């Protein structure tokens, strides 16, 4: 579904992405993980066309992303930014339906889609008329997800969508999100700094460092055959996951 071909990107002379290639399989969840500043979010922004690469190309469903087609391509991509990115002066329903209204969807189509999405995400119907400040953190993330899904996109991009939530709400939303991904069979690219979360969601995990891909594969491949010591060290540094793996081996 998505192919990054010899992509590189620098900001003010600082390399954010060294030349790299990355393919994202259709209908699968790809988790991008690595230390802060390793280039994860830069990849997301390149895919959605918010920035352009210095070299290389971003291909979406076989077509190269360009200034002439980026606006149309974005309608096929749902994007959940860090902390949700909701507009505070709009109600939940108005946030969710923003792009549909801009595309002049008729009211009955908008309302039918809102009904379907509230059921899918277990969002309270009476919350649709509240403003973001009146919603809990978990509810705001559901609204952000519904907004990303409103146009029924082929691809869903999520940039650390659960990072700011408390552990209980995060655990609940992880379960719900994985069920949603499986139900909808969407192509998903998820940015996270948590290997446990990457393992839970990812059909494929892409571990990055300093703008480069260190290793990619499923979780067991990273555990059992690390490409270099950094891979093992990164997993070991996440104490809860490391301890649970050791316990499971006993």
N, C-alpha and C positions, 0 to 999 in steps of 0.2 A: 504493500500500500504506500509506503514512504521509503524513499532512498536518498541518502545524503552521499554525494559523490565528490570525493576529494575536497571536502568543505574546510575552509579556514576562516577565522575571524579574529581581528585585533581591535582594541579600543585604546586610542591615544598611545599607540606604540606598544601596548601590552597585549601579548598573545592570549586570547580567550580560548581559542580552539586551534590546535595544530591541524594540518591537513589530515582528515580522517574520512572513512567510509562507514556508513551505518545503514542497515536495512531493517525495516519494521514490518513484521508479517501481518497480513490481513487477518482480522478476527482474533488477534492475540494481544496480550498485555505485555508491553516492554517496560521494564523499570530501569530508569537511569539513576545511578547512585554514585556517591563519592564525596570527598571532603568539600567544604564550602569553597567556591571559586574555581571548581574544577571544569566548569563549562556545561553543566547539566541544563540550567535555565537558558543559556545561550542557544542550545540545540532546540529547545521548545520555541523560542522566539524566532528562530530561523524557519522552523516548520510552518508556523502560522503567518510568516511573512512580515513580522514587525520590524525585523532588520534583514539586511541582505548580506550574503557572504562576500568575503574578499576574493576568494577563489572557489571554484567548484559550483555545483548545482544542487538544488533541492527538487526532487521529483515526487509528485503526488499522483498516485494512480496512473503512472506512466507519462505524466505531463510535467514539464519543467516549470517551476514556479517563476513568474516574471511580473513586472509592473503591470502588464496588460491583462493578466488573468488573476492576480492575487485577490482582488475583491470578490470575485466569483468563487474562487477556491475556498476562501474563508467561510463561506456559507456551508461548506461541507465539513468544517472543523469546529468542534466545540472546545472551548478553552476556559479552564478554571484557574484563575491566577491565585497567587499566595494571598491568604486572608479573605478570599472570596471576591473582593473588588466590587461590592454592591454599591449602587448609587444611593446615598442616604436620604435624598429627597423623593425617592420613588418607593412605593409600596413593594412588597414581595412580588405580587402579581405583575406590577408594572416593570420591575427588574427582569422577571422571567420572560415576559412577552416583548421586551424591547426590540429585538431584531425582527420578530414577526410583525410588529406594528410598523417598523420602518419599511418592511417589504410589502406592506399593505395587505396582510392577511385579513380575510373577513372575520368578523367577531365570532361567528359560530365555530370556525376552525381554530381560532385562538383559544376559545373557552374549552373546546373538546381536548385540545392538547394540554391545557392546564389541568384539566380533570385527570387525564391519564398520567401526567407526571407527578401530581400530588399523591396518587395511589401508588405509583412505582417507588417513590422515595419516602413513603409513610409520613408525609408532611401534613400537619393539621390544616384543614380547609379554612378554618377561621383565621389562620395565620397569614393567609394571602393578602389580607387588607391591612396588615401591620407594616410598619417601617422597620428597616434593619435594626435600629437601636432598640426596638421593642421585642426582638427575637433573641433566643439563646444562640450561643456559638454554633452548636450543632445544627440548629434551624437555619442559620445564615449559610452554612456550608451546603445544606440541602437546596436552598434557593439558588446558590451559585451553580450547583450541579444541574438543577432544572433549567436554568438559563442556558447553560452550555448544551443541553439536550433538546432545547425547544425546537430547533429546525430539523431534528432527527439526523444529525451529522453522521458521516461515515467514520470519522476519527474523533477521539476525545483526548485532549491534552490536559493533564493536571499537574500543576507546579506546586509541590508540597501542600496539598489541599488540607491535610489534617494536622499540620505541624503545630498550630497554635491552640489546639484543643486539649482539654484535660484528659487523663488516661482513660477514664471510663467512657466518656463520649467518643473518644478516638477509637476505642475498641469496638463500640457499637457501630460506628460509621464504617469502619473497615469491613465488618461482616456484611453490612448492607451494600456497600460499594461493590464488593466482589460478587455478590448475588446479582446486582444490576448489570455488571460487566458480562456475566455469563448469560443472563436473560436476553440482553440486547445483542450479544455477539458483536460488539463494537471493536474496532482497532483502537487500542489505548496505549498512550505513552505517559508514564507516571514518573515524575521527579520526586525523589525522597532522599533523606540522609540516613534513613533507618533500614538496616539490612533485614531486620525482622519483617518490616512492612514490604520491602522489595521481595522477600521470599514468599510472603503471603499472597501478594497480588501477581507477581511476575511470572509469565510463562518463560520469559527470557530476561536475564539481569545483565545490564551493561555497567561495569564498574569503571569509573573514570578517575584520572588524576592529572592535574596541570594541563588541561585541555586535550588530553589524549585518552583513548580507550585502552585500558590495561588488560581487561579480559571480559569476555561475554559468554554466556551460556546459562544453563539452569543452575539452581542453587547447589545441587549436589556436585556439579562439575567444578564450581568455584571452591567448594569445601575439600573435595577429594583430590583435585589436581590444580592447585593454584599456579597461575602463570609465573608469578614471582613472589618474593616474600611480602610485598605490600598487600597482596590479596589476603593472605593469612592474617597479617597484622591488622588489617582493617576490620575483618570479621572478629578477631580476638578482642579488639578494642571495644566492641559493643557487648558489654559485660553480660547483660541479661540473655542475649541470644547465645553467647559463648557458653554460659553456665547451663542453659537448657539443653544445648547439644551434648555437653559432657554428661549431664544427668541421663539423657536418652541413651547414651552409649554404655552406661553402667548396667 
